[in-house]
Amino acid sequence: MAIVIISSADETTRREIAESLARKLDCPVLSREDVVERATQEGVPVGRLEIAVLKQSVPKERLARHKAQYLAVATTAICEAAKTHPNLVYHGRAGNMVLEGISHVLRVRVVANASRRLAGIERRLKLSSEKALEYMTKLDEDISNWVRFAHGVEMNDPHQYDLMLNLDQISLESASATACAMAQLPDIQPTPASRRIMEDRCLAARARQRLGSDERTARADLSVSVRDGRVTVTYMPAQARWAEAVPDVLAGLEGARELVSTMAVSNLLWIAETFDHDSTAFAEITDLARRWGAAVELARLIPWSPDDEEPPPVDTSDEAAARQYIPKAHDLTGGIEEDVKEAAHRTSDGGLGATSEALIDSGLFGGSRVATGGAEQIAGIIKAQNTYSLVVVGDVFVSKGEASRTRLTRELCATLHDQTRVSVLAAKELRRSFLFDKRQFLRLVASLAGAAAVYALVFTHQRPILEFLGGPAWKAWRPVATVSVLVTVPLVAYLYGTVSGLILSWLRFE
């Protein structure tokens, strides 16, 4: 049951190679166009979704529900088609991403011959060479933007593929023959483990489809995971009213051995003036949230005090969105139909929208909001929710100098802790406190070496030490002996405690 996924920006090229390969493998062909048609029939507005993304007429985090539904339909369609035949050929833009991590999937990237493609556009659309080239360039840009939105990867990244075929030097027939030969290699054949992964992936996709299409759960942003047929649906505390319907919605789901619906027991609050979902802080916070089974809530702090002449500008084109960026609060259209006017008035959101989208994709999004002011406003948010196990302060006071930023950040952390009694850390301290990295490893080695040296010295010099502490020599060196004990015991305790704590952190014990 090898699955060959052919990706290319040129629909004609990928379709011709896919059909040629399917004849060689004697198997069916499934196309992106088939998947889009199926998704449209199931109520996913794929066309309007693509237009909204390409025109950037709506914050992407508001489109996350529709994207999740579309990807669920695509995954289900490919997996179900693969069950009906030993082999399957799928061609599209980035279909390889929906079956990422499955060993019997051959990921092929086809780079179409530019001259041949340009001639086809001129002939099909009756355009001049200049207009055809302009059209092709814009089309490639739009497709790249869509793939980046849908899958979070660059379409031309070679690391996403097992085979790259450039048709400038080889023919379509030779390209399909090459892919056919690779598809029959032992490395691409299914194993019990890869089949199990694919079955779980398909089951998770069908569960997401049900949850997204049922009106009782369509407005909720639920995280679905499947392992060996055990379906786990995780929801945030604010979504409890929707989550009550999850068992009924998923009742009778074929292939599900067990259904577990669980609420994230705590939230992490990430406070920042500017957010970056590609930053180290984002990776560390999401890693910690997964380990704790927690959601991540974002709070954008725009510093302002009454002494300032006027408050800083905030995007208020949609008052609800400015106050609380929670996709589930929007209507089922996801804002697609009424966004063009809104886009004209949007100001920078400091990366809040893109980071919200990244958290939604990770299944960790707990909501987001904007606060204008200082520690009092953030403390009010923390006290109102009262569900945070940790507050992380990221990039704030960005207009200040480095020294001022550091001082103001420390003051903000201290004030929030004093007012809320919740653990508050600066993002720079997060790794040292909770995560294990190379620096922590070196610290572990140094502390372990220090503790081992102390114990080795004590056990190899027991008689002199005992005489020094309680023998005849003690009377002459009483002050020195007392100071030695006062220094050595805390030192050993510190080294032992550091080693124990770092080992537990390494093993991911909290």
C-alpha positions in Angstrom: 0.0 0.0 0.0 2.6 2.5 -1.1 1.2 6.0 -1.5 2.9 8.4 -4.0 2.2 12.1 -3.5 3.2 14.3 -6.3 3.5 18.1 -5.5 3.8 20.8 -8.1 2.6 24.4 -8.7 1.6 23.4 -12.2 -1.6 21.4 -12.3 -1.2 20.2 -15.8 2.3 18.8 -15.2 1.5 17.0 -12.0 -1.7 15.5 -13.4 0.1 14.1 -16.5 2.9 12.6 -14.3 0.3 11.2 -11.8 -1.7 9.5 -14.6 1.4 8.1 -16.2 2.6 6.8 -12.9 -0.8 5.3 -12.0 -0.8 3.3 -15.3 2.6 1.9 -14.4 1.5 1.0 -10.8 -2.0 -0.1 -12.0 -3.7 2.0 -9.3 -6.2 4.9 -9.0 -5.4 8.6 -9.0 -6.7 11.1 -6.5 -6.2 14.8 -7.2 -6.4 18.0 -5.1 -9.4 19.0 -7.2 -11.2 15.9 -6.1 -10.5 16.7 -2.5 -11.6 20.4 -2.9 -14.9 19.2 -4.5 -15.5 16.8 -1.6 -14.7 19.5 1.0 -17.1 21.9 -0.7 -19.8 19.3 -0.7 -19.3 18.9 3.0 -19.7 22.6 3.7 -16.1 23.8 3.8 -16.0 27.1 1.8 -12.6 26.3 0.2 -12.9 28.9 -2.6 -13.7 31.8 -0.2 -11.1 30.5 2.2 -8.4 30.7 -0.5 -9.5 34.2 -1.6 -9.4 35.4 2.0 -5.9 34.1 2.5 -4.5 35.3 -0.8 -6.0 38.8 -0.5 -5.0 38.9 3.2 -8.4 40.4 3.9 -8.9 38.7 7.3 -6.7 37.8 10.2 -5.6 34.3 9.6 -6.4 33.1 13.1 -10.1 33.7 12.2 -9.8 31.2 9.4 -8.2 28.4 11.5 -11.5 26.4 11.9 -12.1 26.2 8.1 -8.5 25.3 7.5 -8.7 22.5 10.1 -11.9 21.2 8.4 -10.3 21.3 5.0 -7.2 19.4 6.1 -9.3 16.8 7.9 -11.3 16.2 4.7 -8.0 15.9 2.7 -6.5 13.5 5.1 -9.7 11.4 5.2 -10.0 11.3 1.4 -6.4 10.2 0.9 -6.5 7.6 3.6 -9.8 6.1 2.5 -8.7 6.0 -1.1 -5.5 4.2 -0.1 -7.5 1.4 1.6 -9.2 0.4 -1.6 -6.0 -0.5 -3.5 -2.5 -1.7 -2.7 -1.1 1.6 -4.2 -2.4 5.1 -4.7 -1.2 8.2 -6.5 -2.2 11.6 -5.3 -1.3 14.9 -6.9 -1.7 18.4 -5.5 0.2 21.3 -4.0 1.5 19.9 -0.6 -0.5 16.8 0.1 2.6 15.2 1.6 2.1 17.3 4.7 -1.2 15.7 5.7 0.5 12.3 5.8 3.8 13.5 7.3 5.8 10.9 9.2 4.3 7.9 7.5 7.1 5.8 6.0 5.2 4.2 3.1 4.4 7.6 1.6 6.7 8.7 -1.2 6.9 12.5 -1.4 7.7 13.7 -4.9 8.3 17.3 -5.9 8.0 18.1 -9.6 9.5 21.3 -11.0 7.7 22.0 -14.3 9.6 23.1 -17.4 9.1 26.9 -17.4 9.0 27.2 -21.2 6.4 24.5 -21.6 4.3 25.8 -18.8 4.4 29.4 -20.1 3.4 28.2 -23.6 0.5 26.3 -22.1 -0.7 29.4 -20.2 -0.4 31.6 -23.4 -2.4 29.0 -25.4 -5.1 28.3 -22.7 -5.7 31.9 -21.6 -4.8 33.6 -24.9 -2.3 35.9 -23.3 0.9 37.6 -24.6 4.2 36.3 -23.4 4.6 39.2 -21.0 1.2 38.8 -19.5 1.5 35.0 -19.3 4.8 35.4 -17.4 3.2 37.9 -15.0 0.3 35.5 -14.5 2.6 32.6 -13.8 4.7 34.5 -11.3 1.7 35.7 -9.4 0.1 32.2 -9.5 3.3 30.7 -8.0 3.3 33.4 -5.3 -0.3 32.7 -4.4 0.2 29.0 -4.2 3.2 29.4 -2.0 1.2 31.7 0.3 -1.6 29.1 0.5 0.8 26.3 1.3 2.4 28.4 3.9 -1.0 29.1 5.5 -2.4 25.6 5.2 0.7 23.6 6.3 3.1 26.1 7.8 6.0 25.2 5.4 7.7 26.5 2.4 6.5 24.6 -0.7 10.0 24.6 -2.2 11.8 23.3 0.9 13.7 20.2 -0.3 13.5 18.7 3.2 9.8 18.1 2.7 10.4 15.6 -0.2 12.0 12.3 -0.8 12.5 12.9 -4.6 12.9 16.1 -6.6 12.3 16.0 -10.3 13.3 18.9 -12.6 11.6 18.6 -16.0 14.1 20.9 -17.7 16.3 17.9 -18.3 14.0 14.9 -18.3 10.7 14.0 -19.9 7.4 13.4 -18.2 7.7 9.7 -19.0 11.1 9.5 -17.5 10.0 11.3 -14.4 7.1 9.0 -13.9 9.4 5.9 -14.4 11.8 7.3 -11.8 9.0 7.7 -9.3 7.6 4.3 -10.1 11.0 2.7 -9.4 11.3 4.4 -6.1 7.7 3.5 -5.1 8.7 -0.2 -5.3 11.7 0.1 -3.1 11.5 -1.9 0.2 11.9 1.4 2.2 8.6 2.7 0.8 6.6 -0.5 1.6 4.1 -0.4 4.5 4.9 -1.9 7.8 2.6 -2.8 10.7 3.8 0.4 12.5 3.2 2.7 9.5 -0.2 1.2 8.9 -1.1 1.8 12.5 0.1 5.4 12.3 -2.0 5.9 9.1 -5.1 4.4 10.7 -4.7 6.7 13.7 -4.2 9.7 11.4 -7.4 8.8 9.4 -9.4 8.3 12.6 -8.3 11.7 14.0 -9.2 13.4 10.7 -12.7 11.8 10.7 -13.2 12.8 14.3 -12.2 16.4 13.5 -14.7 16.4 10.6 -17.5 15.3 12.8 -16.7 17.9 15.5 -16.3 20.7 12.9 -19.5 19.9 11.0 -21.8 19.4 14.0 -23.5 22.6 15.1 -23.0 21.6 18.8 -19.2 21.6 18.5 -18.5 23.6 15.3 -17.6 26.8 17.3 -15.1 25.1 19.6 -11.4 24.8 18.9 -10.8 21.3 20.1 -7.6 19.3 20.0 -7.9 15.7 18.7 -5.3 13.1 19.1 -5.4 9.3 18.5 -3.1 6.6 19.6 -3.9 2.9 18.9 -7.5 3.7 18.3 -7.9 5.7 21.5 -9.4 9.1 20.7 -8.6 12.0 23.0 -10.4 15.3 22.7 -8.9 18.1 24.7 -10.7 21.4 25.3 -9.9 24.6 27.1 -11.9 25.6 30.3 -13.8 28.4 28.4 -15.1 25.8 26.0 -16.7 23.5 28.5 -20.2 24.3 27.3 -19.4 23.0 23.8 -17.3 20.1 25.0 -20.3 18.5 26.8 -21.6 17.4 23.4 -18.4 15.7 22.3 -19.3 12.2 23.4 -22.7 12.4 21.5 -21.1 13.9 18.4 -18.4 11.2 18.2 -20.6 8.3 19.3 -20.3 5.3 16.9 -17.1 6.6 15.2 -15.8 3.7 13.2 -12.4 2.5 14.4 -12.5 4.2 17.8 -11.8 1.8 20.6 -12.2 4.4 23.3 -13.2 8.0 23.6 -11.7 10.4 26.2 -12.8 14.0 26.5 -10.6 16.0 28.9 -10.2 19.6 29.8 -6.8 21.3 30.0 -6.4 21.7 33.8 -4.5 25.0 33.7 -3.4 27.8 31.5 -0.1 29.5 30.8 -0.4 33.2 30.2 2.2 34.7 27.8 2.4 38.5 28.2 4.3 40.5 25.5 4.1 43.7 23.5 5.2 41.9 20.4 4.9 38.1 19.7 6.9 35.9 17.3 5.7 32.4 16.7 9.2 31.5 15.2 11.0 32.6 18.3 12.7 30.5 20.9 10.3 31.7 23.5 7.3 30.3 21.5 9.0 26.9 21.2 9.8 26.8 24.9 6.3 27.9 26.1 4.5 25.4 23.8 6.9 22.6 24.9 6.1 23.4 28.5 2.4 23.6 27.8 2.4 20.1 26.2 4.2 18.7 29.2 1.7 20.2 31.6 -1.4 19.5 29.5 -2.1 23.3 29.6 -3.4 25.9 27.2 -1.5 29.0 26.2 -3.3 32.3 26.5 -1.8 35.5 25.0 -2.1 38.9 26.4 -0.7 41.8 24.4 0.4 44.6 26.7 0.5 48.0 25.2 2.3 50.1 27.8 0.6 53.4 28.6 0.2 55.6 31.7 -2.2 58.5 32.4 0.8 60.8 32.3 1.2 60.1 28.6 -0.4 62.7 26.3 -2.5 60.2 24.5 -2.9 56.4 24.5 -1.1 54.4 21.8 -3.1 53.3 18.7 -4.9 50.0 18.9 -6.8 48.3 16.1 -10.4 48.8 16.9 -11.9 48.0 13.6 -13.7 45.1 15.3 -14.1 45.9 19.0 -14.7 42.3 19.9 -11.5 41.2 18.1 -9.5 44.0 19.7 -10.7 42.9 23.1 -10.6 39.1 22.7 -9.1 37.2 19.8 -10.9 33.9 20.2 -11.8 32.3 16.9 -14.7 30.3 18.3 -16.5 33.6 19.2 -16.9 34.4 15.5 -19.8 33.3 13.3 -19.5 30.1 11.2 -18.3 32.0 8.1 -15.1 32.8 10.0 -15.4 36.4 8.9 -14.6 35.5 5.3 -17.5 37.4 3.7 -17.1 40.7 5.6 -13.4 41.1 5.8 -12.3 43.4 2.9 -13.6 46.5 4.5 -12.1 45.5 7.9 -8.7 44.9 6.3 -8.3 48.4 5.1 -8.4 49.7 8.7 -6.2 47.2 10.4 -3.1 48.3 12.2 -0.2 46.1 13.4 -1.2 43.6 16.1 2.3 42.9 17.2 2.3 39.4 15.9 -0.7 38.4 18.0 -2.8 37.0 15.2 0.0 34.9 13.6 1.0 33.5 17.0 -2.7 32.7 17.8 -2.9 30.8 14.5 0.3 28.9 15.3 -1.2 27.9 18.8 -4.4 26.9 17.2 -2.5 24.6 14.8 -0.7 23.1 17.8 -4.0 22.6 19.7 -2.8 24.8 22.5 -4.7 28.0 22.0 -6.5 29.3 25.1 -7.5 32.7 23.8 -5.9 36.1 23.5 -6.6 39.7 24.4 -5.2 43.2 24.3 -4.6 45.4 27.4 -3.5 49.0 27.3 -1.9 50.2 30.5 0.5 48.5 32.9 0.8 45.9 35.6 -2.7 46.7 37.1 -4.5 45.9 33.9 -2.6 42.6 33.5 -3.1 41.7 37.2 -6.9 42.3 36.6 -6.9 39.7 33.8 -5.0 37.2 35.9 -7.4 37.6 38.9 -10.5 37.4 36.7 -9.4 34.1 35.2 -7.7 32.6 38.2 -6.7 29.5 36.2 -3.0 30.3 35.4 -0.3 28.0 36.7 2.4 30.2 35.2 2.7 33.7 33.8 5.5 34.3 31.3 6.6 37.9 30.5 8.1 38.2 27.0 9.1 41.2 24.9 7.6 44.2 26.6 8.6 47.9 26.7 10.2 47.4 23.3 10.7 51.1 22.7 13.0 51.4 25.7 16.7 50.8 25.8 18.1 47.4 26.8 18.9 48.4 30.4 15.5 50.0 30.9 13.7 47.1 29.3 15.4 44.6 31.7 14.6 46.8 34.7 11.0 47.4 33.7 10.5 43.7 32.9 11.8 42.7 36.3 9.5 45.3 38.0 6.5 44.0 36.0 7.2 40.4 37.1 7.6 41.4 40.7 4.4 43.5 40.7 2.3 40.8 39.1 3.6 38.2 41.5 2.9 40.4 44.5 -0.6 41.3 43.3 -1.8 37.9 42.1 0.4 35.3 44.0 0.9 33.4 40.8 4.3 32.3 39.6 5.7 34.9 37.2 8.8 34.4 35.1 10.5 36.4 32.4 10.8 34.4 29.1 14.6 34.5 29.4 14.3 32.6 32.8 11.9 29.9 31.5 14.6 27.6 30.1 16.7 27.8 33.2 13.7 27.1 35.4 11.8 24.4 33.5 13.6 23.2 30.4 16.7 21.1 29.9 19.2 22.4 27.3 23.0 22.3 26.7 23.7 24.9 29.4 21.7 22.8 31.9 23.6 19.7 30.8 26.9 21.4 31.4 25.6 22.6 34.8 24.6 19.0 35.6 28.1 17.7 34.7 29.8 20.4 36.8 27.6 19.8 39.8 27.9 16.1 39.5 31.6 16.3 39.3 31.7 18.7 42.3 29.5 16.4 44.4 31.5 13.3 43.4 34.7 15.1 44.4 33.4 16.0 47.8 32.2 12.5 48.6 35.4 11.0 47.2 37.5 13.2 49.5 35.4 12.5 52.5 35.3 8.7 52.1 39.0 8.4 51.3 40.1 10.6 54.2 37.7 9.5 56.9 40.2 9.1 59.8 41.9 12.6 59.3 38.4 14.2 59.0 37.1 12.5 62.1 40.2 13.5 64.1 39.9 17.1 62.8 36.2 17.3 63.8 36.2 15.4 67.1 39.7 14.2 68.0 42.6 15.7 69.8 43.3 18.2 67.0 39.8 19.6 67.4 40.7 21.5 70.6 43.4 23.4 68.8 41.4 24.0 65.6 37.9 24.3 67.0 37.0 27.6 65.2 38.3 26.3 61.9 36.5 23.0 62.3 33.2 24.7 63.0 33.6 27.0 60.0 34.4 24.0 57.8 31.2 22.2 58.8 29.2 25.4 58.3 30.6 25.7 54.8 30.8 22.1 53.6 27.3 20.9 54.6 25.4 23.6 52.7 27.8 23.1 49.7 27.1 19.4 49.6 23.4 20.0 50.0 23.4 22.5 47.1 25.4 20.2 44.8 23.2 17.2 45.6 20.0 19.2 45.2 21.2 20.7 41.9 22.1 17.3 40.5 18.8 15.8 41.6 16.7 18.6 40.2 18.5 18.7 36.9 18.2 14.9 36.5 14.5 15.1 37.2 14.2 18.0 34.7 16.0 15.9 32.1 13.6 13.1 32.7 10.7 15.6 32.4 9.5 15.3 36.0 8.1 18.5 37.3 
